[in-house]
Amino acid sequence: MTEDTAANLLAEQEAHFLATMDAAQVGIFVVQDRLFKYVNPCFLRLFGFTAEELVDRKGPLDLIIPEQHPFVLDQMQLRAAGVSGHNYELTAVHQDGSTFPVQILGSPSSYGGRPASVGTLLDLSAQKAAERRIRELADFDPLTGLPNRRLLRDRFAQLLAAAERDEGEIALIFLDLDHFKRINDSLGHSVGDDLLCEVSGRLSAAVRRIDTLARLGGDEFIFALPGIHAAAAAEVARRLLDVCVTPFVVGGHELTITPSLGISIYPQDGKDLETLLKNADAAMYRAKEVGRNTFQFYASEMNTATLERLLMESNLRRALNQNEFVLYYQPLVNLQSGLIIGVEALIRWKHPDLGMIMPDRFIHVAEETGLINPIGDWVLCEACRQAQAWCEAGLPPITMAVNVAPVQFRQAGFVAVVAGALATSGLEAGRLELEVTERTVMYEADINLGTLSALHRMGVELSLDDFGTGYSSLAYLKRFPVGKLKIDRSFINDLEVDSDDRAIASTIVSMGRNLRLTVLAEGVENAEQLALLRQMGCDMAQGFHFSRALPADAIAGLLAEQPFLNKEA
């Protein structure tokens, strides 16, 4: 073969190679020393670069997301060492910064007589989109985009495993739209479909991100709510009813649709999805039977309890707005002099229909719903106002003791609320005593110490209520700026007949004296208890033996008369 023939053959082979590379529908590249030495036109089109911008200027690390650089480096080292490659997937970066999935296959080679690697790159965008679509068709409702029964079953299995591990609860709500068939029959299925999409949007916005909302088909929706007990499930159900109140505008029609809901709770109403679904479905039909546009629990006794609670909450909100709360005051008596030197403010609810309601019937609902903060703030302001009014009326200055609920104490800005109540009323800070339970202050004790210290610097007196029933650390007790310990009434009830109660009460009195704290006994109801407390050296007492809680005008009379001077019996 002549030299000209060999040259022509080589040129022909090179042209054939270049034509093949140009026609290839996959990216082809040669890498040496971590730089591209050759890339074909498809590779350039995929990334949006020109050959001049890539060859001898950039390498694979420039075209892959940073998180995958260590893996890519390992692969380049293996190819350079002559190790054959295998298919793997990476996330590539386009010239404009967008990313797309690719599949790489590299093999050891040589370039210019030195080790290199040659590889192919396949754009997986269309394949991944198809896979996502397949998953969507398998797991999601094609109309609303919500999870379908299959995905609900998968997610519920995970929720169930977590609930079994943590001994938690799961609420399942079955929601069915009332008279939805009428809309399909009268306005057509396209309007019905559009309405279902609108409804699903509102329902989705009404629950947490950790909750699952699924569409079973037709107008049936399921909510799986982890960590939700019965009362909280009722709150969610009521919220779902509320979001449907506003009419839906669909296809030029203004449509009002109401839902009926049934609730079942894991584990008491079932321990697997199918049982809970069946029971929630049964509860939903009961909701339709009692009038629709409502919810029912599978456990009938829950319906009564939850209804009472919801009515209580609704009435509490109204009571706050309608000024239905009043304060009564119970005297705090000095056991040495018999003088009333303070009162404890105690809230009462003057219900327009039910009469006077004691706090043990409504405070726990206020705490669970967050209403305790505005109610507690009102108590604080009203107590300070009343104490200042008594002072301005010429009555002996006394201490006004106010109970502070745990949620109220931990709310942001509580110190500012106290300062505002004092400033508005004009009451001296030293005339206000805040009573907090030892459980309250021992929860995150170091954080609460800051709040207690801030109140103490203002001049406010501090008292530990229900002392002896919690888990106070004596080390913290020494650090807390409290001035008074209140012996819990559970140790006073049987003081005259129970030696253990006497020993506990006596110990608390001695400890208080040694720590230079005032000790007050709650729930003193007879002369025997009073005599024993005086023998122990207890400083103060309150209870029915002296007086029940009274309205403000009656307390004014007691302060003027001081009827307990030197009272022995």
Helices and strands as residue ranges (DSSP letters): H 3-23, E 27-32, E 35-39, H 41-47, H 51-54, G 60-63, G 66-68, H 69-80, E 88-93, E 99-111, E 114-123, H 125-139, H 149-166, E 170-177, H 180-187, H 189-205, E 212-217, E 220-226, H 230-243, E 248-250, E 253-255, E 259-266, H 273-289, E 295-297, H 300-321, E 325-334, E 340-351, E 355-357, G 359-361, H 363-369, H 372-392, E 399-403, H 406-410, H 414-425, G 429-431, E 432-437, H 438-442, H 445-458, E 461-467, H 474-479, E 484-487, G 489-491, H 499-514, E 518-521, H 527-536, E 540-541, H 552-561
